[in-house]
Amino acid sequence: MGRILAVDHGTSRTGLAVSDPLGIICRPVEILRERDPERLVEAVIEVAEREGAEAIVVGLPHPLSGGTNDQLAQAEAFAAALANASPIRVHTWDERFTTKLARRDRGSRGEVDSVAACHLLQNYLDSVSARVSRDSLGREGRP
């Protein structure tokens, strides 16, 4: 699978987490405190390259009621700008509840963003792993 960088995009802080090379577990990396969208894109690409990421996953904060909101629109715009600028593949993933889980785990505001990125990434990794397992079972003729 290769190393994956997760991005929990925010207007004042953006949390980053990275997976191990096998795509099994993740760890928080850092929090970027960049408000300028272009410089934030550059900073995320720099971290992805430094960490040896083969893909980047940007969390999308979908509202529970469906539809859209400003936060979702900003995250989608950021993901599109990152995909246009990055030589590394960019994916998006639903990040609902990741900040709430991170606050439960850490509590301190300073670490919450990178821990939320780790929850997002672990959810993504688990989903990819489950999909690969289902696909391989189907090819082997098992139920």
C-alpha positions in Angstrom: 0.0 0.0 0.0 2.7 2.5 0.9 2.8 5.4 3.3 -0.2 7.7 3.3 -0.4 11.2 4.7 -3.8 12.3 6.2 -4.8 16.0 6.4 -7.4 17.3 8.8 -7.9 20.7 7.2 -8.8 23.7 9.3 -8.9 27.5 8.8 -6.3 28.2 11.5 -4.7 24.7 12.1 -4.3 21.7 9.9 -3.5 18.4 11.5 -1.3 15.8 9.8 -0.8 12.1 10.4 1.1 9.4 8.5 0.8 5.7 8.1 3.5 3.1 8.4 4.8 1.8 5.0 2.4 -1.2 5.2 -0.7 0.9 5.7 -1.6 -0.8 8.9 -1.2 1.9 11.7 -0.7 5.6 11.8 0.8 8.3 14.0 0.3 12.0 14.4 3.0 14.0 12.6 2.5 17.7 13.2 0.1 20.7 13.1 0.5 23.3 10.4 -0.6 26.8 11.5 -0.9 28.3 8.1 -3.9 30.4 7.0 -2.8 31.2 3.5 -4.3 28.5 1.2 -1.4 28.4 -1.3 1.3 28.2 1.4 -0.7 25.5 3.2 -0.8 23.4 0.0 2.9 23.9 -0.4 3.5 22.9 3.3 1.4 19.8 3.0 3.2 18.7 -0.1 6.6 19.3 1.6 5.6 17.1 4.6 4.2 14.4 2.3 7.5 14.3 0.4 9.6 14.4 3.6 7.5 11.5 5.0 7.7 9.5 1.8 4.0 9.4 1.3 2.6 7.7 -1.8 -0.9 9.2 -1.3 -2.6 12.0 0.6 -6.0 11.7 2.1 -7.9 14.9 2.9 -10.8 14.7 5.4 -14.1 16.1 4.3 -16.4 17.2 7.3 -19.8 16.2 5.9 -22.7 17.5 7.9 -24.6 14.8 9.7 -27.8 16.0 8.2 -26.4 15.8 4.7 -25.9 18.7 2.3 -23.0 21.1 2.6 -21.7 23.9 4.7 -18.8 26.4 4.7 -16.4 24.0 6.4 -17.1 21.3 3.8 -16.8 23.7 0.9 -13.4 25.0 2.2 -12.1 21.4 2.7 -13.2 20.5 -0.8 -11.6 23.6 -2.3 -8.4 22.8 -0.4 -8.4 19.1 -1.6 -8.9 20.3 -5.2 -6.0 22.8 -4.9 -3.8 20.2 -3.4 -4.6 17.6 -6.1 -3.8 20.2 -8.8 -0.5 21.1 -7.2 0.8 17.8 -5.9 2.7 15.1 -7.7 1.3 12.7 -5.1 -2.2 11.2 -5.5 -4.9 13.0 -3.4 -8.0 11.2 -2.1 -10.8 12.5 0.1 -12.5 10.7 3.0 -15.4 11.4 5.3 -14.0 12.7 8.6 -17.2 12.9 10.7 -16.5 12.4 14.4 -12.7 12.5 14.1 -12.3 15.7 16.2 -14.7 14.4 18.8 -12.7 11.2 19.1 -9.4 13.1 19.2 -10.7 15.3 22.1 -11.7 12.2 24.0 -8.2 10.7 23.5 -6.2 13.9 24.1 -8.3 16.6 25.4 -5.7 19.3 24.8 -6.5 21.6 21.9 -2.8 21.7 20.8 -2.7 18.0 19.8 -6.3 17.5 18.8 -5.8 18.4 15.1 -3.0 15.9 14.4 -4.8 13.2 16.5 -8.0 13.8 14.5 -5.9 13.3 11.3 -4.8 10.0 12.7 -8.3 8.9 13.4 -9.3 9.9 9.8 -6.3 8.0 8.5 -6.9 4.9 10.6 -10.6 4.8 9.4 -9.4 5.1 5.8 -6.7 2.4 6.2 -9.3 0.0 7.8 -11.7 0.6 5.0 -9.1 -0.1 2.3 -7.9 -3.2 4.1 -11.5 -4.5 4.4 -12.1 -3.8 0.7 -8.9 -5.6 -0.3 -9.8 -8.6 1.9 -13.3 -8.8 0.3 -11.9 -8.6 -3.2 -9.3 -11.3 -2.6 -11.9 -13.6 -1.0 -14.1 -13.2 -4.1 -11.3 -14.0 -6.5 -10.5 -17.2 -4.6 -14.1 -18.5 -4.9 -14.9 -18.1 -1.2 -18.1 -16.6 0.0 
